[in-house]
Amino acid sequence: MSNILEVNKVSKYYGDYVALNEVSIAVPKGSIYGLLGPNGAGKTSLIRIINQITMPDSGEVLLDGEKLNPKHVQHIGYLPEERGLYKSMKVGEQCLYLAQMKGLSKNEAKIQLEYWFDRFDIKGWWNKKIQELSKGMAQKIQFVVCVLHQPKLLIFDEPFSGFDPVNANLIKDEILELQRKGTTIIFSTHRMESVEELCDHIALIHKSNKLIEGKLADVKRQFRTNSFEVGILTEKKQEVIDRLSTQFTVAPTFFKSLNDELKLEIKLDDVSANELLQILTPYGQITHFMEKIPSVNDIFIKTVTA
């Protein structure tokens, strides 16, 4: 898989403050790429450089193999966390204006707007002013403005902010549909459950440095602990704990169930999962047996607090 975006050893300084320290990332074509990090990590500085709002002090950015230049603006869509619509301007007039700034003709813009207004069921909003809309309604308009010129790269910064669960799910479905059609998406958020649902690649930036990058599945493999959650219905709870403790690291755990099982987290070393099952089976009915795959949230916390 080739990369649509390559950031090569990019640094950015604000006076003595280092916002980015030789950060390099590679965003594969057609991926949903999670750009993660705590507040102040450098994510916004990197996004602003990709959008040519600011320039790097060193390093370079390539889009589709070409050094980033002003003509690439029409190939990138950006939904910032701080939305930038003109509150006193009418929705339709504003959308047409912003679409033409992205290189669409007025007629092309109208065709795209008709498609999106119909898809979001917002045709009646054309003559409304942004200030007359709720935050969630304005977010829909901002999303439309971001995607209507059909960019090859979309950058979403906290795209679900302001949405109720129904509309957040609507936007999530649209993001997945855009990916299915070939659009590459950079997705920056603090909602780790959204990263789990949507992203296939991630990078984590902390204190101006990139600490993690790769396929989400590969990153999870790096952080796996070979631990299993076990639920067993048994009348010999203490006996089970004592037996397991002679061979494994054992700790209580919690998961939702309808039974009063003995619930344990068991860390395996040189023993296979099948061998653990053979040890447990004589003690009762095994109702739950699952490897504890590290979540993005677990990985995030472990990395930034190390």
C-alpha positions as semicolon CSV with decimal commas, in nm:
position;residue;x (nm);y (nm);z (nm)
1;M;0,000;0,000;0,000
2;S;0,151;0,335;-0,106
3;N;0,132;0,647;0,108
4;I;-0,076;0,952;0,024
5;L;0,100;1,164;0,289
6;E;0,456;1,151;0,416
7;V;0,586;1,378;0,688
8;N;0,964;1,359;0,703
9;K;1,151;1,483;1,011
10;V;0,933;1,789;1,055
11;S;1,019;2,031;1,335
12;K;0,831;2,340;1,445
13;Y;0,938;2,600;1,701
14;Y;0,752;2,887;1,864
15;G;1,034;3,088;2,015
16;D;1,211;2,852;2,255
17;Y;0,917;2,612;2,262
18;V;0,953;2,294;2,056
19;A;0,609;2,204;1,915
20;L;0,736;1,923;1,690
21;N;1,071;1,749;1,714
22;E;1,170;1,579;1,387
23;V;0,833;1,405;1,358
24;S;0,787;1,158;1,072
25;I;0,464;0,978;0,982
26;A;0,341;0,793;0,673
27;V;-0,034;0,779;0,597
28;P;-0,131;0,491;0,365
29;K;-0,377;0,560;0,084
30;G;-0,731;0,461;0,172
31;S;-0,664;0,434;0,545
32;I;-0,834;0,594;0,842
33;Y;-0,531;0,714;1,035
34;G;-0,568;0,807;1,400
35;L;-0,346;1,094;1,509
36;L;-0,339;1,070;1,887
37;G;-0,178;1,249;2,176
38;P;-0,254;1,449;2,493
39;N;-0,334;1,818;2,481
40;G;-0,021;2,011;2,384
41;A;0,148;1,708;2,227
42;G;0,194;1,875;1,887
43;K;-0,099;1,729;1,690
44;T;-0,253;2,066;1,602
45;S;0,083;2,206;1,494
46;L;0,128;1,909;1,258
47;I;-0,225;1,943;1,119
48;R;-0,171;2,314;1,057
49;I;0,150;2,237;0,865
50;I;-0,026;1,975;0,649
51;N;-0,293;2,236;0,571
52;Q;-0,023;2,496;0,493
53;I;-0,161;2,729;0,759
54;T;0,193;2,739;0,899
55;M;0,523;2,615;0,761
56;P;0,771;2,374;0,923
57;D;1,104;2,511;1,041
58;S;1,274;2,199;0,904
59;G;1,176;1,877;0,731
60;E;0,929;1,830;0,448
61;V;0,576;1,710;0,374
62;L;0,486;1,512;0,060
63;L;0,135;1,468;-0,077
64;D;0,109;1,186;-0,330
65;G;0,486;1,197;-0,373
66;E;0,500;1,573;-0,442
67;K;0,640;1,829;-0,204
68;L;0,347;2,008;-0,045
69;N;0,260;2,328;-0,231
70;P;-0,035;2,571;-0,262
71;K;-0,208;2,374;-0,541
72;H;-0,262;2,087;-0,296
73;V;-0,517;2,291;-0,099
74;Q;-0,793;2,167;-0,331
75;H;-0,699;1,804;-0,257
76;I;-0,732;1,839;0,122
77;G;-1,044;1,885;0,333
78;Y;-1,005;2,006;0,690
79;L;-1,262;1,999;0,969
80;P;-1,099;2,190;1,257
81;E;-1,197;2,142;1,621
82;E;-1,271;2,514;1,640
83;R;-1,526;2,555;1,363
84;G;-1,491;2,850;1,124
85;L;-1,827;2,932;0,968
86;Y;-1,950;3,290;0,926
87;K;-2,239;3,313;1,171
88;S;-2,434;3,591;1,000
89;M;-2,405;3,443;0,649
90;K;-2,677;3,223;0,499
91;V;-2,600;2,852;0,483
92;G;-2,637;2,806;0,107
93;E;-2,451;3,124;0,017
94;Q;-2,167;3,032;0,252
95;C;-2,137;2,676;0,122
96;L;-2,120;2,798;-0,238
97;Y;-1,856;3,054;-0,149
98;L;-1,637;2,805;0,039
99;A;-1,676;2,541;-0,233
100;Q;-1,553;2,783;-0,498
101;M;-1,254;2,867;-0,279
102;K;-1,169;2,496;-0,300
103;G;-1,171;2,505;-0,679
104;L;-1,529;2,403;-0,768
105;S;-1,731;2,599;-1,020
106;K;-2,062;2,738;-0,900
107;N;-2,250;2,471;-1,095
108;E;-2,029;2,189;-0,960
109;A;-2,077;2,324;-0,608
110;K;-2,456;2,327;-0,646
111;I;-2,456;1,964;-0,764
112;Q;-2,247;1,852;-0,466
113;L;-2,450;2,059;-0,221
114;E;-2,776;1,916;-0,351
115;Y;-2,636;1,566;-0,295
116;W;-2,521;1,635;0,061
117;F;-2,824;1,842;0,166
118;D;-3,047;1,562;0,046
119;R;-2,832;1,297;0,217
120;F;-2,845;1,483;0,551
121;D;-3,210;1,587;0,503
122;I;-3,126;1,956;0,549
123;K;-3,270;2,111;0,231
124;G;-3,474;2,353;0,440
125;W;-3,160;2,509;0,586
126;W;-3,042;2,682;0,265
127;N;-3,161;3,031;0,363
128;K;-3,098;3,000;0,735
129;K;-2,810;3,187;0,896
130;I;-2,551;2,984;1,087
131;Q;-2,637;3,173;1,405
132;E;-2,993;3,037;1,377
133;L;-2,871;2,676;1,390
134;S;-2,794;2,461;1,692
135;K;-2,435;2,353;1,747
136;G;-2,509;2,009;1,605
137;M;-2,682;2,155;1,298
138;A;-2,387;2,387;1,236
139;Q;-2,154;2,087;1,268
140;K;-2,338;1,914;0,984
141;I;-2,286;2,218;0,762
142;Q;-1,918;2,228;0,854
143;F;-1,885;1,860;0,765
144;V;-2,050;1,921;0,425
145;V;-1,818;2,214;0,354
146;C;-1,521;1,994;0,440
147;V;-1,609;1,708;0,202
148;L;-1,807;1,856;-0,086
149;H;-1,505;1,925;-0,311
150;Q;-1,425;1,550;-0,290
151;P;-1,068;1,583;-0,158
152;K;-0,834;1,285;-0,167
153;L;-0,727;1,356;0,194
154;L;-0,965;1,455;0,475
155;I;-0,847;1,574;0,816
156;F;-1,105;1,556;1,095
157;D;-1,020;1,715;1,430
158;E;-1,273;1,596;1,692
159;P;-1,545;1,541;1,427
160;F;-1,807;1,418;1,677
161;S;-1,789;1,721;1,903
162;G;-2,137;1,869;1,952
163;F;-2,327;1,574;1,807
164;D;-2,589;1,368;1,989
165;P;-2,547;0,987;1,958
166;V;-2,779;0,960;1,655
167;N;-2,598;1,224;1,453
168;A;-2,255;1,105;1,571
169;N;-2,345;0,765;1,429
170;L;-2,458;0,931;1,104
171;I;-2,123;1,108;1,068
172;K;-1,936;0,787;1,153
173;D;-2,122;0,605;0,875
174;E;-2,037;0,884;0,629
175;I;-1,669;0,867;0,725
176;L;-1,667;0,492;0,658
177;E;-1,847;0,544;0,326
178;L;-1,592;0,806;0,221
179;Q;-1,313;0,559;0,301
180;R;-1,492;0,288;0,102
181;K;-1,490;0,522;-0,199
182;G;-1,113;0,568;-0,167
183;T;-1,072;0,881;0,045
184;T;-0,789;0,881;0,300
185;I;-0,881;1,019;0,641
186;I;-0,668;1,154;0,923
187;F;-0,868;1,139;1,239
188;S;-0,764;1,331;1,551
189;T;-0,967;1,276;1,866
190;H;-0,956;1,212;2,239
191;R;-1,243;0,964;2,209
192;M;-1,055;0,636;2,215
193;E;-1,369;0,433;2,147
194;S;-1,399;0,613;1,812
195;V;-1,039;0,521;1,730
196;E;-1,119;0,157;1,807
197;E;-1,421;0,167;1,577
198;L;-1,277;0,358;1,284
199;C;-0,899;0,360;1,262
200;D;-0,679;0,099;1,095
201;H;-0,351;0,289;1,149
202;I;-0,243;0,515;1,437
203;A;0,037;0,742;1,546
204;L;0,082;0,876;1,897
205;I;0,263;1,205;1,958
206;H;0,370;1,304;2,307
207;K;0,572;1,608;2,414
208;S;0,648;1,697;2,050
209;N;0,783;1,351;1,963
210;K;0,627;1,059;1,780
211;L;0,631;0,757;2,010
212;I;0,414;0,505;1,824
213;E;0,312;0,448;1,463
214;G;0,176;0,154;1,268
215;K;-0,122;-0,062;1,187
216;L;-0,355;-0,066;1,485
217;A;-0,347;-0,447;1,501
218;D;0,035;-0,448;1,498
219;V;0,053;-0,183;1,772
220;K;-0,183;-0,390;1,986
221;R;0,037;-0,695;1,936
222;Q;0,335;-0,496;2,068
223;F;0,143;-0,420;2,388
224;R;-0,024;-0,757;2,443
225;T;0,050;-0,917;2,780
226;N;-0,067;-1,272;2,708
227;S;-0,331;-1,233;2,979
228;F;-0,673;-1,397;2,974
229;E;-1,002;-1,318;3,143
230;V;-1,163;-1,632;3,280
231;G;-1,506;-1,695;3,426
232;I;-1,576;-2,033;3,587
233;L;-1,882;-2,156;3,775
234;T;-1,737;-2,360;4,058
235;E;-1,796;-2,445;4,422
236;K;-1,420;-2,461;4,477
237;K;-1,327;-2,097;4,421
238;Q;-1,039;-2,081;4,667
239;E;-0,903;-2,415;4,551
240;V;-0,900;-2,287;4,191
241;I;-0,719;-1,969;4,296
242;D;-0,462;-2,165;4,498
243;R;-0,399;-2,408;4,211
244;L;-0,358;-2,136;3,951
245;S;-0,138;-1,920;4,176
246;T;0,128;-2,195;4,187
247;Q;0,185;-2,157;3,812
248;F;0,049;-1,821;3,694
249;T;0,012;-1,458;3,790
250;V;-0,351;-1,440;3,901
251;A;-0,565;-1,136;3,988
252;P;-0,936;-1,066;4,031
253;T;-1,107;-0,905;3,733
254;F;-1,450;-0,776;3,635
255;F;-1,671;-0,834;3,334
256;K;-2,047;-0,823;3,296
257;S;-2,227;-1,155;3,321
258;L;-2,550;-1,307;3,448
259;N;-2,378;-1,565;3,667
260;D;-2,188;-1,567;3,994
261;E;-1,863;-1,693;3,843
262;L;-1,518;-1,682;3,982
263;K;-1,369;-1,405;3,766
264;L;-0,994;-1,398;3,722
265;E;-0,725;-1,245;3,507
266;I;-0,453;-1,500;3,440
267;K;-0,119;-1,413;3,282
268;L;0,035;-1,695;3,081
269;D;0,409;-1,731;3,026
270;D;0,518;-2,054;2,865
271;V;0,178;-2,223;2,887
272;S;-0,072;-2,219;2,598
273;A;-0,436;-2,116;2,629
274;N;-0,537;-2,477;2,561
275;E;-0,327;-2,599;2,854
276;L;-0,493;-2,342;3,081
277;L;-0,834;-2,468;2,971
278;Q;-0,730;-2,824;3,054
279;I;-0,635;-2,713;3,406
280;L;-0,964;-2,526;3,459
281;T;-1,212;-2,773;3,310
282;P;-1,220;-3,025;3,602
283;Y;-1,318;-2,747;3,846
284;G;-1,649;-2,647;3,685
285;Q;-1,822;-2,484;3,391
286;I;-1,614;-2,229;3,201
287;T;-1,849;-1,947;3,101
288;H;-1,598;-1,689;2,985
289;F;-1,252;-1,725;2,832
290;M;-1,100;-1,436;2,640
291;E;-0,758;-1,288;2,579
292;K;-0,727;-0,934;2,715
293;I;-0,634;-0,741;2,402
294;P;-0,499;-0,398;2,500
295;S;-0,737;-0,119;2,404
296;V;-0,623;0,204;2,241
297;N;-0,705;0,372;2,571
298;D;-0,476;0,129;2,759
299;I;-0,195;0,189;2,508
300;F;-0,243;0,567;2,522
301;I;-0,229;0,582;2,902
302;K;0,065;0,341;2,930
303;T;0,267;0,533;2,672
304;V;0,210;0,888;2,794
305;T;0,258;0,802;3,162
306;A;0,571;0,588;3,116
